[in-house]
Protein backbone atom coordinates (compact mmCIF):
# COMPACT_ATOMS: atom_id res chain seq x y z
CA UNK A 1 0.00 0.00 0.00
CA UNK A 2 1.30 3.44 -0.90
CA UNK A 3 1.87 5.75 2.09
CA UNK A 4 3.52 9.12 2.63
CA UNK A 5 6.19 9.37 5.30
CA UNK A 6 8.23 12.49 5.91
CA UNK A 7 9.37 14.00 2.65
CA UNK A 8 9.47 10.79 0.65
CA UNK A 9 7.17 8.09 -0.60
CA UNK A 10 7.36 4.63 0.85
CA UNK A 11 5.90 1.55 -0.75
CA UNK A 12 5.77 -0.32 2.57
CA UNK A 13 7.42 -3.57 3.53
CA UNK A 14 5.64 -5.57 0.87
CA UNK A 15 4.86 -3.78 -2.37
CA UNK A 16 2.38 -5.23 -4.90
CA UNK A 17 3.37 -6.21 -8.40
CA UNK A 18 2.78 -3.64 -11.16
CA UNK A 19 -0.35 -5.40 -12.47
CA UNK A 20 -1.97 -5.47 -9.03
CA UNK A 21 -1.05 -1.85 -8.38
CA UNK A 22 -2.52 -0.77 -11.72
CA UNK A 23 -5.73 -2.68 -10.95
CA UNK A 24 -6.08 -1.00 -7.56
CA UNK A 25 -5.39 2.45 -8.98
CA UNK A 26 -7.99 1.82 -11.69
CA UNK A 27 -10.57 1.00 -9.02
CA UNK A 28 -9.71 4.21 -7.16
CA UNK A 29 -10.24 6.25 -10.33
CA UNK A 30 -13.61 4.58 -11.04
CA UNK A 31 -14.71 5.17 -7.45
CA UNK A 32 -13.93 8.88 -7.67
CA UNK A 33 -11.27 8.72 -4.92
CA UNK A 34 -8.47 10.04 -7.15
CA UNK A 35 -8.30 11.70 -10.55
CA UNK A 36 -6.74 10.09 -13.65
CA UNK A 37 -3.82 12.53 -13.35
CA UNK A 38 -3.18 11.45 -9.75
CA UNK A 39 -3.40 7.81 -10.83
CA UNK A 40 -0.70 8.42 -13.42
CA UNK A 41 1.56 10.07 -10.83
CA UNK A 42 1.12 7.12 -8.45
CA UNK A 43 1.97 4.58 -11.15
CA UNK A 44 5.03 6.54 -12.28
CA UNK A 45 6.30 7.09 -8.73
CA UNK A 46 5.97 3.44 -7.75
CA UNK A 47 7.27 1.93 -10.99
CA UNK A 48 10.23 4.23 -11.71
CA UNK A 49 13.13 5.13 -9.43
CA UNK A 50 13.49 8.88 -10.06
CA UNK A 51 17.13 9.62 -9.34
CA UNK A 52 18.74 13.01 -10.02
CA UNK A 53 21.51 11.22 -11.91
CA UNK A 54 19.04 10.31 -14.63
CA UNK A 55 18.99 6.56 -14.02
CA UNK A 56 16.43 4.66 -16.01
CA UNK A 57 13.41 2.74 -14.81
CA UNK A 58 13.80 0.00 -12.24
CA UNK A 59 11.44 -2.80 -11.27
CA UNK A 60 8.90 -2.06 -8.56
CA UNK A 61 10.48 -4.52 -6.11
CA UNK A 62 13.88 -2.83 -6.48
CA UNK A 63 12.37 0.57 -5.90
CA UNK A 64 10.54 -0.61 -2.75
CA UNK A 65 13.77 -1.98 -1.27
CA UNK A 66 15.62 1.33 -1.53
CA UNK A 67 15.35 4.17 1.02
CA UNK A 68 13.06 7.06 0.06
CA UNK A 69 14.20 9.78 2.46
CA UNK A 70 15.34 12.06 -0.38
CA UNK A 71 13.93 15.61 -0.20
CA UNK A 72 11.25 16.39 -2.80
CA UNK A 73 13.48 18.95 -4.51
CA UNK A 74 16.03 16.22 -5.29
CA UNK A 75 13.43 14.01 -6.98
CA UNK A 76 12.41 15.56 -10.29
CA UNK A 77 9.00 14.71 -11.63
CA UNK A 78 8.88 13.17 -15.11
CA UNK A 79 7.90 15.39 -17.99
CA UNK A 80 4.74 13.37 -18.64
CA UNK A 81 3.14 14.65 -15.44
CA UNK A 82 4.38 18.24 -15.37
CA UNK A 83 3.09 19.31 -18.74
CA UNK A 84 0.52 17.76 -21.04
CA UNK A 85 1.85 16.87 -24.50
CA UNK A 86 0.73 19.44 -27.02
CA UNK A 87 -0.15 16.69 -29.47
CA UNK A 88 -2.68 15.14 -27.11
CA UNK A 89 -4.34 18.52 -26.51
CA UNK A 90 -4.60 19.14 -30.24
CA UNK A 91 -6.02 15.66 -30.79
CA UNK A 92 -8.54 16.17 -28.01
CA UNK A 93 -9.63 19.55 -29.37
CA UNK A 94 -9.95 18.17 -32.91
CA UNK A 95 -12.06 15.31 -31.58
CA UNK A 96 -14.42 17.69 -29.81
CA UNK A 97 -14.82 19.90 -32.87
CA UNK A 98 -15.23 16.91 -35.17
CA UNK A 99 -17.91 15.31 -33.01
CA UNK A 100 -19.91 18.54 -32.79
CA UNK A 101 -19.58 19.09 -36.56
CA UNK A 102 -20.92 15.59 -37.25
CA UNK A 103 -24.01 16.29 -35.17
CA UNK A 104 -24.52 19.78 -36.61
CA UNK A 105 -24.10 18.50 -40.17
CA UNK A 106 -26.77 15.86 -39.60
CA UNK A 107 -29.17 18.46 -38.21
CA UNK A 108 -28.48 20.96 -41.02
CA UNK A 109 -28.85 18.36 -43.73
CA UNK A 110 -32.09 17.19 -42.17
CA UNK A 111 -33.36 20.77 -41.87
CA UNK A 112 -32.44 22.04 -45.33
CA UNK A 113 -33.23 18.93 -47.31
CA UNK A 114 -35.85 17.36 -45.04
CA UNK A 115 -38.39 16.75 -47.82
CA UNK A 116 -35.84 15.92 -50.51
CA UNK A 117 -34.08 13.23 -48.51
CA UNK A 118 -37.18 11.15 -47.99
CA UNK A 119 -37.90 8.87 -45.08
CA UNK A 120 -35.02 6.48 -45.72
CA UNK A 121 -32.54 9.30 -46.32
CA UNK A 122 -33.41 11.08 -43.08
CA UNK A 123 -33.08 7.89 -41.09
CA UNK A 124 -29.80 7.05 -42.82
CA UNK A 125 -28.25 10.45 -42.04
CA UNK A 126 -29.09 10.34 -38.34
CA UNK A 127 -28.05 6.69 -38.01
CA UNK A 128 -24.75 7.40 -39.77
CA UNK A 129 -24.09 10.31 -37.41
CA UNK A 130 -24.77 8.13 -34.36
CA UNK A 131 -22.57 5.32 -35.70
CA UNK A 132 -19.71 7.71 -36.53
CA UNK A 133 -19.78 9.29 -33.08
CA UNK A 134 -19.86 5.90 -31.37
CA UNK A 135 -17.04 4.54 -33.50
CA UNK A 136 -14.95 7.63 -32.87
CA UNK A 137 -15.32 7.23 -29.11
CA UNK A 138 -14.72 3.49 -29.26
CA UNK A 139 -11.48 3.88 -31.20
CA UNK A 140 -10.02 6.38 -28.72
CA UNK A 141 -7.23 4.57 -26.77
CA UNK A 142 -8.33 5.18 -23.16
CA UNK A 143 -5.86 4.43 -20.34
CA UNK A 144 -5.28 5.68 -16.75
CA UNK A 145 -2.31 7.75 -17.94
CA UNK A 146 -4.35 9.35 -20.75
CA UNK A 147 -7.05 11.51 -19.15
CA UNK A 148 -7.46 13.53 -22.34
CA UNK A 149 -8.46 10.37 -24.20
CA UNK A 150 -11.01 9.59 -21.51
CA UNK A 151 -12.53 13.06 -21.81
CA UNK A 152 -12.66 12.78 -25.60
CA UNK A 153 -14.46 9.42 -25.47
CA UNK A 154 -16.87 10.81 -22.89
CA UNK A 155 -17.87 13.80 -25.05
CA UNK A 156 -18.22 11.72 -28.22
CA UNK A 157 -20.44 9.19 -26.49
CA UNK A 158 -22.65 11.90 -24.99
CA UNK A 159 -23.18 13.16 -28.54
CA UNK A 160 -23.88 9.57 -29.55
CA UNK A 161 -26.80 9.44 -27.11
CA UNK A 162 -28.19 12.67 -28.61
CA UNK A 163 -27.89 11.28 -32.13
CA UNK A 164 -29.58 8.02 -31.11
CA UNK A 165 -32.47 9.99 -29.62
CA UNK A 166 -32.87 11.85 -32.95
CA UNK A 167 -32.79 8.60 -34.94
CA UNK A 168 -35.30 6.76 -32.74
CA UNK A 169 -37.55 9.84 -32.67
CA UNK A 170 -37.62 9.96 -36.47
CA UNK A 171 -38.28 6.23 -36.57
CA UNK A 172 -41.25 6.53 -34.24
CA UNK A 173 -42.64 9.57 -36.01
CA UNK A 174 -42.22 8.63 -39.67
CA UNK A 175 -42.35 4.84 -39.61
CA UNK A 176 -44.69 4.00 -36.72
CA UNK A 177 -46.68 7.26 -36.84
CA UNK A 178 -46.73 7.80 -33.08
CA UNK A 179 -48.18 10.86 -31.36
CA UNK A 180 -46.04 13.63 -29.85
CA UNK A 181 -45.71 12.33 -26.28
CA UNK A 182 -45.17 8.78 -27.45
CA UNK A 183 -42.48 9.89 -29.88
CA UNK A 184 -40.68 11.56 -26.99
CA UNK A 185 -41.04 8.46 -24.86
CA UNK A 186 -39.71 6.13 -27.56
CA UNK A 187 -36.82 8.45 -28.47
CA UNK A 188 -35.78 8.96 -24.84
CA UNK A 189 -36.13 5.25 -24.04
CA UNK A 190 -33.88 4.29 -26.94
CA UNK A 191 -31.35 6.93 -25.92
CA UNK A 192 -31.49 5.70 -22.31
CA UNK A 193 -30.77 2.10 -23.36
CA UNK A 194 -27.76 3.17 -25.42
CA UNK A 195 -26.65 5.57 -22.69
CA UNK A 196 -26.77 2.81 -20.07
CA UNK A 197 -24.51 0.59 -22.18
CA UNK A 198 -22.06 3.41 -22.86
CA UNK A 199 -22.00 4.25 -19.15
CA UNK A 200 -21.23 0.60 -18.37
CA UNK A 201 -18.29 0.73 -20.77
CA UNK A 202 -17.02 4.15 -19.67
CA UNK A 203 -17.77 4.97 -16.02
CA UNK A 204 -17.50 8.74 -16.26
CA UNK A 205 -19.92 11.34 -14.94
CA UNK A 206 -21.01 12.68 -18.38
CA UNK A 207 -22.12 9.14 -19.32
CA UNK A 208 -24.16 8.89 -16.12
CA UNK A 209 -25.64 12.33 -16.81
CA UNK A 210 -26.59 11.39 -20.38
CA UNK A 211 -28.27 8.18 -19.22
CA UNK A 212 -30.17 9.82 -16.34
CA UNK A 213 -31.31 12.74 -18.52
CA UNK A 214 -32.67 10.38 -21.16
CA UNK A 215 -34.32 8.28 -18.45
CA UNK A 216 -35.95 11.37 -16.92
CA UNK A 217 -37.34 12.44 -20.30
CA UNK A 218 -38.65 8.91 -20.85
CA UNK A 219 -40.36 8.87 -17.45
CA UNK A 220 -41.92 12.30 -17.94
CA UNK A 221 -43.12 11.77 -21.51
CA UNK A 222 -44.25 8.21 -20.75
CA UNK A 223 -46.36 9.41 -17.84
CA UNK A 224 -48.01 12.04 -20.01
CA UNK A 225 -48.51 9.63 -22.92
CA UNK A 226 -49.86 6.54 -21.17
CA UNK A 227 -51.52 7.87 -18.02
CA UNK A 228 -53.47 10.63 -19.74
CA UNK A 229 -51.88 13.36 -17.66
CA UNK A 230 -53.83 16.44 -18.69
CA UNK A 231 -51.81 18.63 -16.33
CA UNK A 232 -48.28 18.36 -15.00
CA UNK A 233 -48.93 16.90 -11.56
CA UNK A 234 -48.43 13.22 -12.36
CA UNK A 235 -45.41 13.94 -14.56
CA UNK A 236 -43.78 15.98 -11.81
CA UNK A 237 -44.47 13.32 -9.20
CA UNK A 238 -42.94 10.63 -11.44
CA UNK A 239 -39.81 12.72 -11.93
CA UNK A 240 -39.65 13.39 -8.19
CA UNK A 241 -39.71 9.64 -7.58
CA UNK A 242 -36.92 9.05 -10.09
CA UNK A 243 -34.76 11.68 -8.41
CA UNK A 244 -35.38 10.11 -5.01
CA UNK A 245 -34.45 6.65 -6.27
CA UNK A 246 -31.22 7.97 -7.80
CA UNK A 247 -30.27 9.72 -4.58
CA UNK A 248 -30.87 6.59 -2.52
CA UNK A 249 -28.83 4.46 -4.93
CA UNK A 250 -25.90 6.75 -4.26
CA UNK A 251 -26.49 6.94 -0.50
CA UNK A 252 -26.56 3.14 -0.30
CA UNK A 253 -23.32 2.94 -2.34
CA UNK A 254 -25.03 1.02 -5.13
CA UNK A 255 -23.83 3.66 -7.61
CA UNK A 256 -20.64 5.73 -7.54
CA UNK A 257 -19.31 8.37 -7.37
CA UNK A 258 -21.66 9.84 -4.78
CA UNK A 259 -21.22 13.43 -5.90
CA UNK A 260 -22.63 12.37 -9.28
CA UNK A 261 -25.72 10.73 -7.83
CA UNK A 262 -26.20 13.67 -5.45
CA UNK A 263 -26.05 16.15 -8.33
CA UNK A 264 -28.26 14.27 -10.77
CA UNK A 265 -30.72 12.81 -8.27
CA UNK A 266 -31.08 16.08 -6.35
CA UNK A 267 -31.63 18.08 -9.54
CA UNK A 268 -34.33 15.73 -10.85
CA UNK A 269 -35.96 15.63 -7.41
CA UNK A 270 -36.13 19.44 -7.28
CA UNK A 271 -37.39 19.78 -10.87
CA UNK A 272 -40.09 17.17 -10.31
CA UNK A 273 -41.36 18.88 -7.18
CA UNK A 274 -41.46 22.28 -8.89
CA UNK A 275 -43.48 20.88 -11.80
CA UNK A 276 -46.29 20.02 -9.34
CA UNK A 277 -46.48 23.53 -7.84
CA UNK A 278 -49.73 24.40 -9.61
CA UNK A 279 -51.46 22.47 -6.80
CA UNK A 280 -51.35 23.22 -3.08
CA UNK A 281 -49.94 19.81 -2.25
CA UNK A 282 -47.30 20.36 -4.93
CA UNK A 283 -46.27 23.63 -3.31
CA UNK A 284 -45.82 21.84 -0.01
CA UNK A 285 -43.85 19.09 -1.76
CA UNK A 286 -41.53 21.64 -3.40
CA UNK A 287 -40.79 23.45 -0.13
CA UNK A 288 -40.22 20.21 1.77
CA UNK A 289 -37.98 18.89 -1.02
CA UNK A 290 -35.79 22.00 -1.00
CA UNK A 291 -35.51 21.84 2.79
CA UNK A 292 -34.68 18.13 2.76
CA UNK A 293 -31.96 18.66 0.17
CA UNK A 294 -30.34 21.36 2.29
CA UNK A 295 -30.60 19.31 5.49
CA UNK A 296 -29.29 16.20 3.74
CA UNK A 297 -26.36 18.23 2.42
CA UNK A 298 -25.47 19.29 5.95
CA UNK A 299 -26.05 15.85 7.46
CA UNK A 300 -24.19 13.90 4.74
CA UNK A 301 -21.46 16.54 4.25
CA UNK A 302 -22.33 17.03 0.59
CA UNK A 303 -21.65 20.46 -0.87
CA UNK A 304 -23.38 19.29 -4.05
CA UNK A 305 -26.65 18.67 -2.21
CA UNK A 306 -26.30 22.02 -0.44
CA UNK A 307 -25.91 23.78 -3.78
CA UNK A 308 -28.86 21.96 -5.37
CA UNK A 309 -31.03 22.61 -2.32
CA UNK A 310 -30.11 26.29 -2.32
CA UNK A 311 -31.00 26.68 -6.01
CA UNK A 312 -34.27 24.81 -5.40
CA UNK A 313 -35.08 27.16 -2.54
CA UNK A 314 -34.32 30.19 -4.72
CA UNK A 315 -36.60 28.98 -7.52
CA UNK A 316 -39.43 27.82 -5.23
CA UNK A 317 -39.88 30.17 -2.29
CA UNK A 318 -40.26 33.59 -4.04
CA UNK A 319 -43.18 32.38 -6.17
CA UNK A 320 -44.91 30.84 -3.18
CA UNK A 321 -44.44 34.02 -1.18
CA UNK A 322 -46.11 36.00 -3.97
CA UNK A 323 -48.97 33.51 -4.16
CA UNK A 324 -49.80 33.03 -0.49
CA UNK A 325 -48.42 36.18 1.19
CA UNK A 326 -48.65 39.01 -1.36
CA UNK A 327 -49.11 41.91 1.08
CA UNK A 328 -47.32 40.70 4.22
CA UNK A 329 -44.04 42.16 5.44
CA UNK A 330 -43.41 39.49 8.07
CA UNK A 331 -43.05 36.72 5.50
CA UNK A 332 -40.21 38.38 3.53
CA UNK A 333 -38.45 39.24 6.79
CA UNK A 334 -38.71 35.62 7.91
CA UNK A 335 -37.36 34.56 4.52
CA UNK A 336 -34.43 36.95 4.95
CA UNK A 337 -33.64 35.47 8.35
CA UNK A 338 -33.74 31.94 7.03
CA UNK A 339 -31.45 32.93 4.16
CA UNK A 340 -28.89 34.47 6.49
CA UNK A 341 -29.02 31.38 8.67
CA UNK A 342 -28.40 29.11 5.65
CA UNK A 343 -25.40 31.20 4.57
CA UNK A 344 -23.89 30.97 8.06
CA UNK A 345 -24.48 27.22 8.24
CA UNK A 346 -23.00 26.68 4.78
CA UNK A 347 -19.88 28.76 5.48
CA UNK A 348 -19.32 27.09 8.86
CA UNK A 349 -19.73 23.56 7.57
CA UNK A 350 -17.58 24.24 4.49
CA UNK A 351 -14.77 25.45 6.75
CA UNK A 352 -15.02 22.41 9.01
CA UNK A 353 -15.11 20.04 6.03
CA UNK A 354 -11.99 21.61 4.60
CA UNK A 355 -10.10 20.71 7.77
CA UNK A 356 -11.04 17.06 7.45
CA UNK A 357 -8.80 15.42 4.91
CA UNK A 358 -10.75 12.17 4.85
CA UNK A 359 -14.02 13.69 3.66
CA UNK A 360 -13.66 12.31 0.14
CA UNK A 361 -13.12 8.79 1.43
CA UNK A 362 -16.30 8.60 3.49
CA UNK A 363 -18.19 5.31 3.38
CA UNK A 364 -21.78 5.08 2.27
CA UNK A 365 -23.85 7.54 4.34
CA UNK A 366 -26.70 5.02 4.59
CA UNK A 367 -25.03 1.59 4.33
CA UNK A 368 -28.23 -0.22 5.37
CA UNK A 369 -30.23 1.23 2.48
CA UNK A 370 -30.76 -1.88 0.41
CA UNK A 371 -32.30 -2.37 -3.00
CA UNK A 372 -35.60 -3.77 -1.61
CA UNK A 373 -36.16 -0.54 0.33
CA UNK A 374 -35.41 1.56 -2.73
CA UNK A 375 -37.72 -0.61 -4.85
CA UNK A 376 -40.45 -0.18 -2.25
CA UNK A 377 -40.09 3.61 -2.41
CA UNK A 378 -40.27 3.49 -6.21
CA UNK A 379 -43.42 1.33 -6.07
CA UNK A 380 -45.14 3.72 -3.63
CA UNK A 381 -44.33 6.75 -5.80
CA UNK A 382 -45.48 4.90 -8.94
CA UNK A 383 -48.78 4.04 -7.26
CA UNK A 384 -49.24 7.65 -6.14
CA UNK A 385 -48.48 8.83 -9.67
CA UNK A 386 -51.19 6.59 -11.13
CA UNK A 387 -53.72 7.81 -8.57
CA UNK A 388 -52.89 11.46 -9.27
CA UNK A 389 -53.19 10.90 -13.03
CA UNK A 390 -56.59 9.18 -12.69
CA UNK A 391 -58.13 11.79 -10.38
N, C-alpha and C positions, 0 to 999 in steps of 0.2 A: 504493500500500500504506500502511496506517495504521501510524504509528510514534509513539513517545513520546519527546520530546526536552525536557529541562529540566522546566519546569513546565507546558508547553503541549502541545498535540497538533498534529502536523504531518501533512498529507496527502501530503507528498512533492512532487517537482517535477512529476509528472504524475499527477493524481488521476483515478480511473475515473468513469464516468458513474453516476448513481444506480441505474439498473437493474443494471449490472454489479456495483456494490458490494452491492446487496441479494442478488444471486445468490450472491456469494462468502460473505456473512455467513450465508445460509441453509445453505450447505454446511458451514460451521464448526459451526453448531448441530447439524446431522444427524450430524456426525462426533464430537460430544461434546467439541469443543475449547472452546467457550464455551456459556454458558447463554442461554436466550431473553431474559432480562433484560439480559445484557451485549450481546447482539445489538441490542436496542432502543437502548441507550445509544450504541453505535457509529454506528448509522444517524442518530440525532438529532444527535450531535456533528458528523458529517461533512456533514449536509445543512442544518443551521441555524447561522447565525452568532450565537452567544449573547453579545450585548453588554449591559453593565449599563444602557445607556440604554433598553433595551426594544425595539430594532429588530426588525423582523419577519424572517421567513425569507429567506435568499438562496440563489441557486443554488450547487451544489457547486463549480463552477469559480471563482466569485467568492470563496467561502470559502477555497479552496486558495491563492489568490493573495495573501491578506492575511496579515500576520505573526500568529503565535500565541504570542508570548512574554508573554501576560498571566498574572499569578498566578492560581492556581486559585480563590482567594477572590473575585476580581473577575469570575469567570465563573459565574453562577448556573446550576444545573441546572434543567431544565424540570420542571414539576410532575408530568408523566406518569411520570417515573422516580424521584421521591423518595417518593411515596406512591401506593399502588394505589387506583384509584377504588373507592369503597364499593359502587357499583352492580355492578361486575364481580365483587366478592367475594360479594355476595348472590346474583347469578346463578349463580356457580359452586357455592355451597353448596346452592341450590335444585336445581340439576342433579344433584348427588350424591345428595341425599335422594330426589329423584324417581326416579332410576334404581334405587336400592336398594328403594324402595317397589314399583316395577313388578315386580321379581324376587320380593320377598316375597309380594306379592299373588298372583302366579302359583302360588307354592308352597303358600300357604294355601288357595287355591281348589282346587288339585289334591288337597290333603290332606283337607279337610273334605268336599268333594263329589266325591271320586274316583269312586265308583260311580255317582253320579247324572249326572255329566257324560257318561259314555260314552266310547268310544274316540275318536270324532271331536271331542268337546268338549275332552278332555284335550289332544289334539294341537293344537287350535285355540288354546287358552289359552297354551301354551308357545310356539307359533309367533308369536302376537301379541306376547308379551312380547319375544321376540328381535327382531322387526321394529321394535317401538317403541324399543327401546334402540339399535338400529343407526341408525334414522332420527334419533333425538335427537343422537347423536354426529356423524352426517353433516351435520346442519344447523347445527352449531356453527361460527361463522366463525373459523377458525384462521388466525393470522398471526404473524410473528416478534415483533411488538410486543404480542401478546396471549397471554402464557404461561398465564393462567388458562383461556382457551379451549382451549388444547392439553391442559391437565390434565383438563378436563372431558370432552373427547372421549376421552381415554385411558381414564378410568374407565368411561364408558358403553360403550365397545367391549370392555373386559375383561368387563363384565357380559353383553355380547352373546354372547361366547364361552361363558360359563356357561349361558346360556339355550339356545343352540344345542345344547350337549351334552345338556341335559335333553330337548329336543325329539327329537333323533336317538335317544337312549336309549329314549324311549317308543315311537318308531317301530319300532325293532328288537325291542323286547319285545312290544308288543301287535299289531303288524301282521305281522312276519316270524317271531315266536315263537322268538327266538334264546335260547341259554343265557346264564348269568350272565357268564362271561368274554367271550363274543362280543358281548354287549350293551355291555359296557365298552369293548371294542375299537372297535365301530362308533360309539358315542357320542363317544369321544375322537378318533377319526379325523375325524369330521365337524367337531368343534370345532377340530381342528388345521388343517383346510383353510380354514375361515372365519378362524381366527386368523392364518394366514399371509397371507391377502389383506388383512386389517385392518392387519397390521404393515407390509405393503408400502405401504399408503396413509398410514400414520401411524407414522413411524419413532421411536417412543418405547420406552423400556425396558419399561413394563408390557405393551405389545403383544408384545414379544419374549418376556417371561415367560409370558404367556398361551399363546402358540403352543408354546413349549418344554414347558410343563407338560402341555398336551394331548398333545403328541407323546410325552412320556415315559410317560403313562398308556396311550397306544395301543401303544407298544412292549412295555410290561410285560404288559398284558392280552392282547395278541396272541400273545406268547410262550407264556403259560399256556394260551391257548385252542387254538392250532394246533400246538404242539409237545408237547402232553401233559405239561407240566411238573408232575409230582406234588409236587415240593418248590418251593424258591424259588431254587435255584442258577442255572438257566438264565435266569430272569427278572432276577435281579440282574446276571448277566453281560451281558445285553442292555442294561440300563440303564447299566452301566459303560461299555459301548462307545459309547452315545449321548452320555454326558457327555464322553468323550474326543474324539469327533468335534467336538462343539461348542466345546471348548477349542481344538482345532487350527484350526478355522475362524476363531476370533478371533486366534490367534497368527500365522496367515498373512495377516491383514488382509482376509479374505474377508467378514467380518461386523464391523460396528462398532456401538456403541463397545466397546472391549476390556474395560472393567470389567464390562459386561453379560454378555459371553460368559464371562469369568472366573467371575463369580458363579453363573450358571446352569449352565455346564458343570461347574465344580468341585463344585457341590452335587449334581448328578445323579451324577457320578462317585463321590463319597463314599457317597451313598445306595446305589447299585448294589453297591459293594464290601461294604458292611455287610450287605446282604441275603444275601450268600453265606457269611456267617460261621458257619453251622451245619456247614460242612465245614472241614477243616484247610487246604486250599488257599485257601478263601475267607478264612480268618483271615489268611493270609499276604498275600493280595491287599489286604485292608482296611488292614493296617499299611503295606504298601508304598505304597498310594494316598495315605494321610495324609501319609507322609513326602515323597512326590513333590510333593504340593500345597504343602507348606511350603517345600521347596527351590526349586520353581518360582516361588513368591512372592518369595523372596529374589533369585533369579537374574533374574527379569523385572521386579523392582521393582513388584510388585502387592500392595498391602495387602489387596485383596479375596481373593486366593488365600491369603495368610497367614492371614486370618481363617477362611476355609473349612477350610483344613488344620488349624488349631488346634482348631476344633469337631469335625472328624472324628477327630482324635487323642483328644480328650476322650471321645467317644462310643464309641471302639473299644478303646483300650488297657486301661481298667479291667476290662472284661469278660474280655478275654484273660488278664490277670494273674490273675483269679480262677479261670479255667479251667485254665491251665497251671502256675501257680505259687501255689497256695493257701496254702502254709505256709512261704514263703521270704521272709526279710527283705531279702535282697540285691536282689531284683527291684524292690520298691517304692522302695528307696533309689536304684537306678539310674534309675528313672522320675522321681524327684524331681530328680536331677541333670540329666536331659535337659530337664525342664520349666524349670528355672532357666536353662539354656543358651538355650532357645528365647526366653524372655522377654528376656534380654540381647541376643540377636541382633535380635529384633523392635524393641526400643527404640533400638538403635544404628542400624539401617537406616532406621527412621522418621525419626530426627533428620537423618541424612545426606540423605534424600530431600527433607525440608522445605527444605534449603538449596539444592536444585537447582530453579530455577524452570522449567526446560524439561521436567520429568518428564511433564507431561500431553501434551506434543507429541511423545512418543517415536514412532519409526516402528514397523513391525511387528517384534516380537521375533524371529520366525522368517520372514524374507521369502522364503526358498526353499521354504517348506512349501506345495507346490502341491496342487491338488485331486486329482490321481491318487494322491499319497501318502496323503491322507486317505481316499480311496475304498478304497485297499488295506488300510488299518487297519480300516475298517468291514467289509470282506469277511472279513478274518481273524477278527475278533471274532464276526461272524455265523456263520462256520463252527464256531468253538469253541462257540458257544451251541447250535447244532444237535447237536453231539457230546455235550455235557453233558446235553441234554434226552433223548437217545436211550439214554444209558448208565444 
